[in-house]
Amino acid sequence: MQIAVYAFDGMTMFHLAAPLAVFGEVGRQELAAGWDPVVWTADGQGIRTAEGPRIEDLAGPEAMEEADLVVLPSWPAHLPPTNEALAEGIRAARDRGSRVAGLCLGAFPVVDSGVLDGRDVVTHWGAVDQLQTRRPGLNVNSAALYLDHGDVLTSAGTASAIDACLHIVRSHLGSAAATTVARRLVVAPHREGDQAQYVARPMPEPGGVGHLGPTIDWALSRLERPLSVEELAAHAGMSRRNFTRRFFEVTGSTPARWVMARRLDEARRLLETTKWPIGRIADACGFASVVTFRQNFAAAYSTTPTSYRQRFTQPGG
């Protein structure tokens, strides 16, 4: 997949590095060919980053014309109007079937192009009001980490760009590939797109955050079992009320919703990497029946477990 990442004078190195790190790791880990991103500018000239160092040897707008994925990682902090050439390029990319991603303030040029008219959009929480007034007919979501319409994706603040890029990897290459990239970058492999922007800490890795880390690890090792809020709270040595409040602070999710998301994550991994029957996967992931598993899977991913497996099965799995 050809990927074109837009850069401009004065952008921060982190905003540029987020998509380059995620998509570049796909190639470095030999998960798929052709995922090496190309950085381009409006005039093909180098840029000076906000931190001072210059970046040279960049492509010009022609990189956008050939890309399967066009990424706008940010936008100047004073939020200038998008010039018509860039807006037209975004529209043309979407119209020819390419995917467009506006990360953080990069949602602004995407919105200016008109490809999100009448649809939901997200950006950094500090720029929600400005985006809301930018173009009539927008529905600005002030909380989500990222929103994906299939053809166009937008994400919230800086760290959410990594979540959005991992989501793109997952949607094209599967959960196992996204987890491999996340592990190499030492970030959480999956945060839901509609998880709140305001989470105090990201999803902990095994060995997790503070007092809840052992309980989270314990739950992940027992997904085949029922896991009630009371049982989780008892393991953590907390009251249900205190546990639920603290759990939300750590994960941005309720315990029940978090457990369901982890069950579905594990189900996707097993669909990709094993030949187990659907019933065995449902049992291993703690679903009461195959019907319940299929219903929850279809609600989350808009496809059936069988269709997902056909798309993402790894050779020899």
C-alpha positions in Angstrom: 0.0 0.0 0.0 1.4 3.4 -1.0 1.3 5.9 1.8 1.8 9.6 1.5 2.3 11.7 4.7 2.0 15.4 4.4 4.5 17.7 6.1 4.7 21.5 6.5 7.1 24.0 7.8 6.9 24.3 11.6 5.2 21.0 12.3 6.3 19.1 15.4 8.5 16.0 14.9 6.2 13.9 17.0 3.2 14.5 14.7 5.3 13.5 11.7 6.9 10.6 13.5 3.7 8.9 14.7 2.5 7.6 11.2 6.0 7.1 10.0 6.8 4.9 13.1 3.6 2.8 12.9 3.5 2.3 9.1 7.3 2.0 8.8 7.3 -0.8 11.3 5.1 -2.9 9.1 7.9 -3.1 6.6 10.6 -3.4 9.1 8.9 -6.4 10.6 8.2 -7.8 7.1 4.5 -8.0 7.8 3.6 -6.7 4.4 5.3 -5.2 1.4 4.9 -1.6 0.2 4.1 0.1 3.4 7.1 2.4 3.5 5.6 5.9 3.8 6.7 8.8 1.6 6.8 12.3 3.2 5.8 15.1 0.9 5.3 18.9 1.0 3.2 21.2 -1.2 6.3 22.4 -3.0 8.6 19.4 -2.7 11.0 21.4 -0.5 12.4 20.5 2.9 10.9 21.8 6.1 12.1 23.1 9.5 10.4 21.4 12.3 9.0 23.2 15.4 11.9 21.8 17.4 14.5 23.3 15.0 16.0 20.5 12.9 15.4 20.5 9.2 14.1 17.6 7.2 15.2 17.4 3.6 14.8 15.1 0.5 11.0 15.2 0.6 8.6 14.4 -2.3 6.2 16.8 -3.9 2.4 16.7 -4.4 2.8 13.9 -6.9 3.2 11.5 -4.0 -0.4 12.2 -3.0 -1.7 11.5 -6.5 -0.4 7.9 -6.4 -1.1 7.0 -2.7 -3.6 4.5 -1.4 -3.5 6.2 1.9 -3.1 10.0 2.4 -2.2 11.0 5.9 -2.3 14.6 7.2 -0.7 14.3 10.6 -1.3 17.8 11.9 -2.0 21.4 10.9 -0.5 24.8 11.9 -1.6 25.8 15.4 -3.2 29.0 14.1 -5.5 26.9 11.9 -5.2 28.6 8.6 -7.7 27.9 5.8 -6.6 25.0 3.5 -5.4 26.1 0.1 -7.5 24.8 -2.8 -4.7 22.6 -4.3 -4.5 20.6 -1.1 -8.3 20.5 -0.6 -8.7 19.3 -4.2 -6.0 16.7 -3.7 -7.8 15.3 -0.7 -11.1 15.2 -2.6 -9.4 13.5 -5.6 -7.8 10.9 -3.3 -11.1 10.0 -1.7 -12.9 9.9 -5.0 -10.5 7.5 -6.6 -10.9 5.1 -3.7 -7.9 6.0 -1.5 -8.2 6.4 2.2 -7.7 9.8 3.9 -6.6 10.2 7.5 -6.6 13.5 9.3 -4.7 13.0 12.6 -5.1 15.5 15.5 -5.3 19.0 13.9 -4.9 17.3 10.5 -8.7 17.0 10.7 -8.9 20.7 9.7 -7.7 20.4 6.0 -9.8 17.2 5.7 -12.9 19.1 6.9 -12.0 22.0 4.6 -12.0 19.7 1.6 -15.7 18.8 2.2 -15.2 15.0 2.3 -16.7 14.9 5.8 -19.8 17.1 5.2 -22.7 15.7 7.1 -20.6 13.1 8.9 -18.9 12.8 12.3 -15.4 14.1 12.9 -13.0 14.3 15.8 -9.9 16.4 16.5 -7.9 17.4 19.5 -10.2 18.4 22.3 -8.7 21.9 22.5 -9.8 22.7 18.9 -13.3 21.2 19.0 -15.0 24.6 19.0 -12.9 26.0 16.1 -13.7 22.9 14.1 -17.4 23.0 14.9 -17.6 26.5 13.3 -15.3 25.7 10.4 -17.9 24.2 8.1 -21.7 23.9 8.5 -23.1 20.4 8.8 -20.3 18.9 10.8 -21.0 16.7 13.8 -17.8 17.2 15.9 -17.3 14.4 18.5 -15.6 16.0 21.4 -14.5 12.7 23.1 -13.6 9.9 20.7 -10.0 8.8 20.1 -10.7 8.3 16.4 -13.6 7.9 14.0 -13.3 5.8 10.8 -15.9 6.1 8.0 -13.9 3.6 5.9 -12.9 6.2 3.3 -12.0 9.0 5.8 -10.6 8.8 9.3 -9.9 11.5 11.8 -8.3 11.2 15.2 -8.0 13.2 18.4 -4.8 14.5 20.2 -1.3 13.6 19.5 -1.1 10.1 21.1 -4.4 9.2 19.5 -2.7 9.3 16.1 -0.8 6.2 17.1 -4.1 4.5 18.0 -5.6 5.5 14.7 -2.6 4.3 12.7 -2.6 1.0 14.5 -6.3 0.8 13.6 -5.5 1.2 10.0 -2.9 -1.5 10.2 -5.4 -3.8 11.9 -8.1 -3.1 9.3 -5.8 -4.0 6.4 -3.5 -6.7 7.9 -5.3 -8.0 10.9 -5.1 -8.0 14.7 -1.9 -10.0 14.9 0.0 -7.6 12.6 -1.2 -4.6 14.6 -0.2 -6.2 17.9 3.3 -7.0 16.5 3.7 -3.3 15.6 2.4 -2.1 18.9 4.7 -4.4 20.8 7.7 -3.2 18.9 6.7 0.4 19.6 5.9 -0.5 23.3 2.3 1.0 23.1 -1.1 -0.5 23.9 -2.1 -2.7 21.0 -5.7 -1.6 20.9 -7.7 1.3 22.3 -11.3 1.6 21.0 -12.0 4.5 18.7 -14.8 5.8 20.9 -12.8 5.6 24.1 -12.7 8.9 25.8 -9.8 11.3 24.9 -9.5 12.3 28.5 -8.1 9.0 29.9 -5.5 9.7 32.6 -3.3 6.9 31.4 -3.3 4.6 28.3 -4.2 0.9 28.5 -1.5 -0.7 30.6 0.8 -3.4 29.2 1.1 -6.7 31.2 2.3 -5.8 34.6 0.1 -2.7 34.3 -0.7 0.5 36.1 -0.5 0.6 39.9 -2.9 -1.4 42.0 -5.0 -2.5 39.1 -2.2 -4.0 37.1 -2.3 -7.4 38.7 -6.1 -7.6 38.3 -5.9 -6.6 34.6 -3.3 -9.3 34.1 -5.4 -11.8 36.0 -8.5 -11.0 33.9 -6.6 -11.4 30.7 -5.4 -14.8 31.7 -9.0 -15.9 32.4 -11.0 -14.7 29.5 -12.6 -18.1 29.0 -14.4 -17.6 32.4 -17.2 -15.3 33.4 -15.7 -12.1 34.8 -18.2 -10.1 36.8 -17.5 -6.6 38.1 -17.8 -8.0 41.6 -15.2 -10.7 40.9 -12.8 -8.2 39.5 -13.3 -5.8 42.3 -12.8 -8.6 44.9 -9.5 -9.5 43.2 -8.4 -5.9 43.4 -9.5 -5.7 47.1 -11.8 -2.8 46.4 -15.5 -2.1 46.6 -17.5 -2.3 43.4 -18.0 1.4 43.3 -14.4 2.3 43.9 -13.1 -0.3 41.5 -15.4 0.9 38.7 -14.4 4.5 39.2 -10.7 3.6 39.3 -10.9 1.2 36.4 -12.4 3.9 34.2 -9.6 6.3 35.2 -7.0 3.8 34.1 -8.7 2.4 31.0 -11.3 4.9 29.8 -13.9 2.1 29.8 -16.3 0.3 32.1 -15.1 -3.1 33.4 -17.8 -5.0 31.4 -17.1 -3.2 28.2 -13.3 -3.7 28.6 -13.8 -7.4 29.2 -15.9 -7.7 26.1 -13.4 -5.9 24.0 -10.6 -8.1 25.3 -12.7 -11.2 24.5 -13.1 -10.0 21.0 -9.4 -9.1 20.7 -8.5 -12.7 21.7 -11.2 -14.1 19.3 -9.6 -12.2 16.4 -6.2 -13.5 17.3 -7.4 -17.1 17.4 -9.3 -16.6 14.1 -6.1 -15.3 12.5 -3.6 -17.8 13.9 -5.5 -21.1 14.4 -7.8 -23.5 12.6 -10.0 -24.0 15.7 -13.7 -24.3 15.0 -15.8 -21.3 15.7 -17.4 -23.0 18.7 -14.0 -23.7 20.3 -13.0 -20.1 19.9 -16.3 -18.9 21.4 -15.7 -21.1 24.4 -12.0 -20.1 24.8 -13.0 -16.4 24.8 -15.7 -16.7 27.3 -18.8 -16.4 25.2 -21.9 -18.2 26.4 -22.7 -19.6 23.0 -21.7 -19.5 19.3 -24.7 -17.3 18.6 -23.7 -14.8 21.3 -20.1 -14.8 19.9 -21.3 -14.2 16.4 -23.7 -11.4 17.4 -21.0 -9.5 19.4 -18.4 -10.0 16.7 -20.7 -8.7 13.9 -21.7 -5.8 16.1 -18.1 -4.8 16.7 -16.6 -5.4 13.3 -19.5 -5.5 10.8 -18.5 -8.9 9.6 -18.8 -12.6 10.7 -16.1 -14.6 12.3 -15.8 -16.8 9.3 -15.5 -13.9 6.9 -12.9 -12.3 9.2 -10.9 -15.5 9.2 -10.9 -15.8 5.4 -9.6 -12.3 5.1 -6.8 -12.4 7.8 -5.8 -16.1 8.2 -2.0 -16.4 8.4 -0.4 -19.0 6.1 0.1 -22.2 8.1 -2.2 -21.1 10.9 
